[in-house]
Amino acid sequence: DPLQSLLSSMKHACEILTRDPEGGAAPIPFETFSFLYSYLASIDGEVPEMETQAFLHRIKEEADKQSGMVLIRHF
């Protein structure tokens, strides 16, 4: 499933890019998350653009509640 593979990649990216200690919520700024997710989705080519935008809109709503940070549990 391309979406599950993409989400797994994003989980790893959050764990790599976070400034929090290992094993935490691994927050990263929404802008960073959005850029990486959009980039990886476009390379994959199997996730429709409309689906990508809808997903990022939902994630932004959650991030806005966390001072603009995306947490792994958001996706």
Secondary structure by P-SEA (a helix, b strand, c coil): caaaaaaaaaaaaaaacccccccccccccaaaaaaaaaaaaaaaccccaaaaaaaaaaaaaaaaaaccccccccc
